[in-house]
């Protein structure tokens, strides 16, 4: 954040005031921009090659794909000057792709585990002597229906905020996880229907799960 802010503010000063003090052939703005970019890129590369936590990988990718190429060009003065320089990406494409794969693998596992824990909690609730919750007057499992959908949606949204390509790749992966989760859900529900017919709230639990199907569809 400090490097990005410093680079943006300093280059704005160069573009507005320093650039016009030199002959055009000196390419003063280009020299400043390239030096700042090279230093910023070297720091990004150094970070990318070190051991990063998942949240750090996400933040670095956000800088590479989003903050750096877009936020730096919000100022009208910088936009015109930077278009002439063509600074490129903060990271080599191979290293950026490696980080993207790490992020996608991690996010896929996180969502998969989250869905599994959610189903385990739901199965546990079926065993309790409690009536299912009502949503808009109808029996429904807010935990299962809404939580699962929100988990997948929010994960896709975070990935799209990095870049459209990363978002599309994660969507493809999660579209494979969702059917696997639904099969597990179906099997658990069939098991409950078969073995828990004497449950005090057997019928409301059946209705709640049937109502969930509409949300999942």
BELDANOR-V956358 format. One record per residue. N is the residue number from 0. SS is DSSP state (A for helix, B for strand, O for the rest). Layout:
n = {N;N}
ss = {SS;SS}
This chain:
n = {0;1;2;3;4;5;6;7;8;9;10;11;12;13;14;15;16;17;18;19;20;21;22;23;24;25;26;27;28;29;30;31;32;33;34;35;36;37;38;39;40;41;42;43;44;45;46;47;48;49;50;51;52;53;54;55;56;57;58;59;60;61;62;63;64;65;66;67;68;69;70;71;72;73;74;75;76;77;78;79;80;81;82;83;84;85;86;87;88;89;90;91;92;93;94;95;96;97;98;99;100;101;102;103;104;105;106;107;108;109;110;111;112;113;114;115;116;117;118;119;120;121;122;123;124;125;126;127;128;129;130;131;132;133;134;135;136;137;138;139;140;141;142;143;144;145;146;147;148;149;150;151;152;153;154;155;156;157;158;159;160;161;162;163;164;165;166;167;168;169;170;171;172;173;174;175;176;177;178;179;180;181;182;183;184;185;186;187;188;189;190;191;192;193;194;195;196;197;198;199;200;201;202;203;204;205;206;207;208;209;210;211;212;213;214;215;216}
ss = {O;A;A;A;A;A;A;A;A;A;A;A;A;A;A;A;A;A;A;A;A;O;O;A;A;A;O;A;A;A;A;A;A;A;A;A;A;A;A;A;A;A;A;A;A;A;A;A;O;O;O;O;O;A;A;A;A;A;A;A;A;A;A;A;A;A;A;A;A;A;A;O;O;O;O;A;A;A;A;A;A;A;A;A;A;O;O;O;O;O;O;O;A;A;A;A;A;A;A;A;A;A;A;A;A;A;A;A;A;A;A;A;A;A;A;A;A;A;A;A;A;A;A;A;A;A;A;O;O;O;O;O;O;B;B;O;O;B;B;O;O;A;A;A;A;A;A;A;A;A;A;A;A;A;A;A;A;A;A;A;A;A;O;A;A;A;A;A;A;A;A;A;A;A;A;A;A;A;A;A;A;A;A;A;A;A;A;A;A;A;A;A;A;A;A;O;O;O;O;O;O;A;A;A;A;A;A;A;A;A;A;A;A;A;A;A;O}
